[in-house]
Amino acid sequence: MTASAPQVPPRVRVSEASLNVLRSHTDQLTTAVNLHLEGTLPWYRQLTTDERASLRLIAQRGIMGLVNWLDNPQTRSLPLVNELLGSAPTDLMRSISLQRALQLIRTIVEAVEHRLPGLVPVGDQQGMLEAVLRYSREVAFAIADVYARAAESRGAWDSRLEALLVDAVLRGEASEQITSRASAVGWGSTCGVVVVVGPAPEQADAAFMSHLRRQCVRFAADAVVGVQGDRLVLLLGGVTDLDTGLERIMPSFGPGHVVYSRIEGSIDQAHRCAQAAYSGHAAAPAWTLAPNPVPADDLLPERALAGDDTARQMLRDAIFAPLAEAGNGLLETVTAYISAGHSLEGTARELYVHPNTVRYRLRRVTDITGWDPTEPRDAYVLQTALAVGRL
């Protein structure tokens, strides 16, 4: 047994006399609607004069649209809004949210329902009320569609603005330009920026970007998402818990290393931070045991080998120069310790000192640089820094 086709509601029919009454009382109905809006919706009274005038225009055109719709009830929803309400949807979106727009439609319908029974002939009252309900449904769906389309357009435009901000930061454009672009995307953080760079997934469409942005704002006050080639770049401001946040968004990246860098300054000062994360992502494969995600500063040797001048300068200024200034044979001790295969006794014999002296000097190296020569990875960083410094 085949299922029966859904029944299409019969066309609403009202007499020509009722349509004429509706046409002649458009202004009266508009006035009644306006009074009902002011008495029912508190937020309506808080609008400016121009905004209220725009909404009154919506009501007036809507009532006239009802008359036309009764002549042709098969009118499609979107043309219904565009042709009958003119520029009203644009004015509507500028004035109120979608939730309030639907409240507005419901209130207008209530006002019209209260006034119609006293205007149209008794025989058309039920049909007219049914027509109002169906027409208001069409308008509500149409306006919701307009809001949805506008939201999609804003999302696409916001994505373009965010991509321009990411590009400006990576390129190190003028501070004024970066500040202007950041303001355009609503960036509010005045200090503290984290730049995250990782492989972009295969499907990095608008829906993905929006979802990732929502995840980021759970642990950051500001979040900008952009794709540069095959890399996914995040600019985060006002981060509260970076470790937990990065763990949460790691599945959003493609396979490979994710590198991050941070500064305490503002977004217009984030160029070097972004460059560190970018070069760190390129150099990360050289450290096969690197954690994921990994700070860019933990990749200084690999970045230096890859040609990053900033990394070489950091190795020289933060490690080699302080050890050279400290004296007491610290540079020689680190060199001998690494050459002796991390043997305290071998280093002591090489330098003709007691092993306790070697221990003391190695602790001094750790205190000065933050890198411990007794740890294999730290020793590699120190060795690279000494080579860079001597070059």
C-alpha positions as CSV (number, residue, x, y, z in Angstrom):
1,M,0.0,0.0,0.0
2,T,1.5,3.3,-1.1
3,A,1.6,6.3,1.3
4,S,-0.7,9.1,0.3
5,A,0.8,12.4,-0.8
6,P,0.8,15.2,1.8
7,Q,-2.3,17.4,1.5
8,V,-1.6,20.9,0.3
9,P,-3.6,23.5,2.4
10,P,-6.4,25.0,0.2
11,R,-5.9,28.5,-1.0
12,V,-7.2,31.2,1.4
13,R,-10.0,33.1,-0.3
14,V,-11.6,36.4,0.8
15,S,-14.1,38.6,-0.9
16,E,-13.1,41.6,-2.9
17,A,-15.0,43.7,-0.5
18,S,-12.7,42.6,2.4
19,L,-9.6,43.3,0.3
20,N,-10.9,46.8,-0.4
21,V,-11.6,47.3,3.3
22,L,-8.0,46.2,4.0
23,R,-6.6,48.6,1.4
24,S,-8.6,51.5,2.7
25,H,-7.6,50.9,6.4
26,T,-3.9,50.4,5.9
27,D,-3.0,53.6,7.7
28,Q,-5.4,52.9,10.5
29,L,-3.9,49.4,10.9
30,T,-0.4,50.7,10.8
31,T,-1.2,53.2,13.6
32,A,-2.8,50.5,15.7
33,V,0.3,48.3,15.2
34,N,2.6,51.1,16.2
35,L,0.7,51.7,19.4
36,H,0.6,48.0,20.2
37,L,4.4,47.7,19.6
38,E,5.1,50.6,22.0
39,G,2.8,49.1,24.6
40,T,4.1,45.5,24.3
41,L,7.8,45.6,23.5
42,P,10.0,47.5,26.0
43,W,13.0,47.5,23.7
44,Y,10.9,49.1,20.9
45,R,10.5,52.3,23.0
46,Q,14.3,52.5,23.4
47,L,15.0,52.7,19.7
48,T,15.8,56.0,18.0
49,T,13.2,57.9,16.0
50,D,14.7,56.8,12.7
51,E,14.8,53.2,13.8
52,R,11.1,53.3,14.9
53,A,10.2,54.9,11.6
54,S,11.9,52.1,9.7
55,L,10.0,49.5,11.7
56,R,6.7,51.3,11.1
57,L,7.5,51.2,7.4
58,I,7.9,47.4,7.8
59,A,4.5,47.2,9.3
60,Q,2.9,49.4,6.6
61,R,4.5,47.5,3.7
62,G,3.7,44.2,5.4
63,I,0.0,45.0,5.6
64,M,0.0,46.1,1.9
65,G,1.9,42.9,1.2
66,L,-0.9,40.9,2.8
67,V,-3.3,42.3,0.3
68,N,-1.1,41.4,-2.6
69,W,-0.4,38.0,-1.2
70,L,-4.1,37.2,-1.0
71,D,-4.2,37.8,-4.7
72,N,-1.2,35.6,-5.2
73,P,-0.6,33.3,-2.2
74,Q,2.0,31.3,-4.0
75,T,4.5,34.1,-3.8
76,R,7.9,32.8,-2.8
77,S,9.3,33.8,0.6
78,L,12.5,35.7,-0.5
79,P,10.9,37.8,-3.2
80,L,8.1,38.4,-0.7
81,V,10.6,40.3,1.5
82,N,12.7,41.9,-1.3
83,E,9.8,43.1,-3.4
84,L,7.1,44.0,-0.9
85,L,9.2,45.2,2.0
86,G,11.9,46.9,-0.1
87,S,14.9,47.9,1.9
88,A,13.2,47.0,5.2
89,P,15.2,43.8,5.8
90,T,18.5,45.8,5.7
91,D,17.1,48.4,8.0
92,L,15.7,45.7,10.2
93,M,19.1,43.9,10.6
94,R,20.8,47.2,11.4
95,S,18.3,48.0,14.2
96,I,17.4,44.7,15.9
97,S,18.5,41.1,16.3
98,L,16.7,38.1,14.6
99,Q,15.1,37.3,17.9
100,R,13.6,40.7,18.2
101,A,12.6,40.7,14.5
102,L,10.5,37.6,15.2
103,Q,9.0,39.2,18.3
104,L,8.2,42.2,16.1
105,I,6.3,40.0,13.6
106,R,4.4,38.2,16.3
107,T,3.3,41.5,17.9
108,I,2.3,42.9,14.5
109,V,0.2,39.8,13.9
110,E,-1.5,40.2,17.3
111,A,-2.4,43.8,16.6
112,V,-3.8,43.0,13.2
113,E,-5.8,40.1,14.6
114,H,-7.4,42.4,17.2
115,R,-8.4,45.0,14.6
116,L,-9.5,42.9,11.7
117,P,-12.8,41.4,13.1
118,G,-14.2,44.9,13.4
119,L,-13.3,45.8,9.8
120,V,-14.1,43.0,7.4
121,P,-17.5,41.3,6.8
122,V,-18.5,38.5,9.2
123,G,-18.3,35.9,6.4
124,D,-14.6,36.7,5.7
125,Q,-13.4,37.1,9.3
126,Q,-12.2,33.5,9.7
127,G,-10.6,33.4,6.3
128,M,-8.9,36.7,6.9
129,L,-7.4,35.6,10.2
130,E,-6.2,32.4,8.6
131,A,-4.6,34.5,5.8
132,V,-2.8,36.7,8.4
133,L,-1.4,33.6,10.1
134,R,-0.2,32.0,6.9
135,Y,1.2,35.3,5.6
136,S,3.1,36.0,8.8
137,R,4.6,32.5,8.7
138,E,5.9,33.2,5.2
139,V,7.3,36.6,6.2
140,A,8.9,35.1,9.3
141,F,10.7,32.4,7.4
142,A,11.7,34.9,4.7
143,I,13.2,37.3,7.2
144,A,15.0,34.4,9.0
145,D,16.5,33.5,5.6
146,V,17.6,37.0,5.1
147,Y,19.3,37.1,8.5
148,A,21.0,33.7,7.8
149,R,22.3,35.0,4.4
150,A,23.6,38.1,6.0
151,A,25.3,36.1,8.7
152,E,27.0,34.0,6.1
153,S,28.2,37.1,4.3
154,R,29.5,38.6,7.5
155,G,31.3,35.4,8.3
156,A,33.0,35.3,4.8
157,W,33.9,39.0,5.2
158,D,35.3,38.5,8.7
159,S,37.4,35.6,7.4
160,R,38.9,37.8,4.8
161,L,39.6,40.5,7.4
162,E,41.2,37.9,9.6
163,A,43.4,36.6,6.8
164,L,44.6,40.2,6.1
165,L,45.5,40.6,9.7
166,V,47.4,37.3,9.8
167,D,49.3,38.3,6.6
168,A,50.1,41.8,8.0
169,V,51.5,40.3,11.2
170,L,53.6,37.7,9.3
171,R,54.9,40.3,6.9
172,G,55.7,42.8,9.7
173,E,53.7,45.7,8.2
174,A,53.6,49.1,9.8
175,S,52.2,49.3,13.3
176,E,49.4,51.5,12.3
177,Q,48.2,49.1,9.6
178,I,48.3,46.1,11.9
179,T,46.4,48.1,14.6
180,S,43.8,49.1,12.0
181,R,43.3,45.6,10.8
182,A,43.1,44.3,14.3
183,S,40.4,46.9,15.1
184,A,38.5,45.8,12.1
185,V,38.2,42.2,13.3
186,G,37.3,43.4,16.9
187,W,40.6,42.7,18.5
188,G,40.4,44.0,22.1
189,S,43.5,42.7,23.9
190,T,46.1,45.3,24.6
191,C,48.9,43.0,25.7
192,G,49.9,39.3,25.5
193,V,49.8,37.6,22.1
194,V,50.3,33.9,21.2
195,V,50.9,32.9,17.6
196,V,50.3,29.2,16.8
197,V,51.4,27.7,13.5
198,G,50.6,24.1,12.3
199,P,49.7,22.1,9.3
200,A,46.3,23.0,7.9
201,P,43.7,20.2,7.6
202,E,42.4,19.1,4.2
203,Q,39.0,20.7,4.8
204,A,39.7,24.2,6.1
205,D,36.4,25.7,4.9
206,A,34.4,28.5,6.5
207,A,32.5,26.1,8.8
208,F,35.8,24.7,10.1
209,M,37.3,28.1,10.7
210,S,34.2,29.2,12.6
211,H,34.2,26.1,14.8
212,L,37.9,26.5,15.5
213,R,37.4,30.1,16.4
214,R,34.7,29.2,18.9
215,Q,37.0,26.7,20.5
216,C,39.8,29.3,20.8
217,V,37.6,31.9,22.5
218,R,37.0,29.5,25.4
219,F,40.6,30.1,26.6
220,A,41.5,33.4,24.8
221,A,39.8,36.8,24.8
222,D,40.6,37.3,21.1
223,A,41.1,34.6,18.4
224,V,42.0,35.2,14.7
225,V,42.2,32.2,12.4
226,G,43.9,32.2,9.0
227,V,45.3,29.8,6.4
228,Q,48.6,30.6,4.7
229,G,49.3,28.1,2.0
230,D,49.4,24.7,3.8
231,R,49.7,26.2,7.2
232,L,47.0,27.1,9.8
233,V,47.9,30.2,11.7
234,L,46.2,31.4,15.0
235,L,46.6,34.8,16.6
236,L,45.4,34.6,20.2
237,G,45.1,37.4,22.7
238,G,44.3,37.4,26.4
239,V,45.1,33.7,26.8
240,T,44.2,32.3,30.2
241,D,45.4,28.7,30.1
242,L,47.5,28.1,27.0
243,D,48.5,24.5,27.7
244,T,44.9,23.3,28.2
245,G,43.7,25.4,25.3
246,L,46.3,24.0,22.9
247,E,45.5,20.5,23.9
248,R,41.9,21.2,23.1
249,I,42.5,22.5,19.6
250,M,45.2,20.1,18.5
251,P,42.8,17.8,16.7
252,S,41.9,20.7,14.4
253,F,45.4,20.7,12.8
254,G,46.6,18.4,10.2
255,P,49.3,15.7,10.8
256,G,52.7,17.3,11.8
257,H,54.2,19.6,14.3
258,V,52.4,22.6,15.9
259,V,54.6,25.4,17.1
260,Y,53.7,28.4,19.2
261,S,55.4,31.6,20.4
262,R,54.2,34.3,22.7
263,I,55.0,37.9,23.6
264,E,53.8,40.2,26.3
265,G,53.4,43.1,23.9
266,S,50.4,44.2,21.7
267,I,49.3,42.7,18.4
268,D,51.3,45.4,16.4
269,Q,54.5,44.0,18.0
270,A,53.8,40.4,17.2
271,H,55.8,40.2,14.0
272,R,58.9,38.6,15.5
273,C,56.7,36.3,17.5
274,A,54.9,35.1,14.4
275,Q,58.2,34.7,12.5
276,A,59.5,32.5,15.3
277,A,56.5,30.3,15.2
278,Y,56.6,30.2,11.4
279,S,60.3,29.3,11.2
280,G,59.9,26.8,14.1
281,H,57.2,25.0,12.2
282,A,59.5,24.7,9.2
283,A,62.4,23.5,11.4
284,A,60.5,21.2,13.7
285,P,61.0,18.0,11.7
286,A,64.7,18.2,12.5
287,W,64.0,17.3,16.1
288,T,62.4,13.9,15.9
289,L,61.6,13.7,19.6
290,A,60.1,17.2,19.8
291,P,56.9,17.4,21.9
292,N,53.7,18.4,20.1
293,P,52.9,21.2,20.4
294,V,56.3,22.7,21.0
295,P,57.4,26.3,21.9
296,A,59.4,28.0,19.1
297,D,62.2,28.9,21.6
298,D,62.8,25.2,22.2
299,L,63.7,24.9,18.5
300,L,66.5,27.4,18.5
301,P,69.2,25.0,17.2
302,E,67.0,23.7,14.4
303,R,65.9,27.2,13.5
304,A,69.5,28.4,13.4
305,L,70.5,25.5,11.1
306,A,67.5,26.3,8.8
307,G,68.8,29.9,8.4
308,D,66.8,31.8,11.0
309,D,68.9,34.8,11.8
310,T,66.7,35.6,14.8
311,A,67.4,32.2,16.3
312,R,71.1,32.6,15.8
313,Q,71.0,36.0,17.5
314,M,69.1,34.5,20.4
315,L,71.6,31.7,20.8
316,R,74.4,34.2,20.8
317,D,72.9,36.9,23.0
318,A,71.1,34.6,25.5
319,I,73.7,31.8,25.9
320,F,77.1,32.5,24.4
321,A,77.5,36.1,25.5
322,P,76.4,35.7,29.1
323,L,78.7,32.7,29.5
324,A,81.6,34.6,28.0
325,E,81.0,37.5,30.3
326,A,80.7,35.3,33.4
327,G,84.2,34.0,32.9
328,N,85.6,31.4,35.4
329,G,86.1,29.0,32.5
330,L,82.4,28.3,31.9
331,L,82.7,28.2,28.1
332,E,85.7,25.9,28.4
333,T,83.9,23.7,30.9
334,V,80.9,23.2,28.7
335,T,83.0,22.5,25.7
336,A,85.1,20.0,27.5
337,Y,82.1,18.3,29.2
338,I,80.4,17.8,25.8
339,S,83.6,16.6,24.2
340,A,84.2,14.1,27.0
341,G,80.9,12.5,26.5
342,H,79.2,14.1,29.5
343,S,81.7,12.6,31.9
344,L,82.5,14.6,35.0
345,E,85.8,12.8,35.6
346,G,86.9,13.1,32.0
347,T,86.1,16.8,32.0
348,A,88.0,17.3,35.3
349,R,91.1,15.5,33.8
350,E,90.9,17.6,30.7
351,L,90.7,20.9,32.7
352,Y,93.0,19.7,35.5
353,V,90.4,20.5,38.1
354,H,88.4,18.6,40.7
355,P,85.1,16.9,39.6
356,N,83.3,19.1,42.2
357,T,84.6,22.1,40.4
358,V,83.1,20.8,37.2
359,R,79.8,20.2,38.9
360,Y,79.8,23.8,40.3
361,R,80.6,25.3,36.9
362,L,77.8,23.3,35.2
363,R,75.3,24.5,37.8
364,R,76.5,28.0,37.1
365,V,75.9,27.5,33.4
366,T,72.3,26.3,34.1
367,D,71.7,29.3,36.4
368,I,72.9,31.8,33.8
369,T,71.3,30.3,30.6
370,G,68.4,28.2,31.8
371,W,69.8,25.2,29.9
372,D,71.3,22.2,31.8
373,P,74.4,20.7,30.2
374,T,73.7,17.3,31.9
375,E,70.5,16.9,29.9
376,P,71.1,15.7,26.3
377,R,68.7,18.1,24.6
378,D,69.9,21.1,26.6
379,A,73.5,20.1,25.9
380,Y,72.7,20.2,22.2
381,V,71.3,23.7,22.5
382,L,74.4,24.8,24.4
383,Q,76.7,23.2,21.9
384,T,74.9,24.9,19.0
385,A,75.0,28.3,20.8
386,L,78.7,28.0,21.4
387,A,79.3,27.2,17.7
388,V,77.2,30.1,16.6
389,G,78.9,32.5,19.1
390,R,82.3,31.5,17.9
391,L,81.4,31.9,14.3
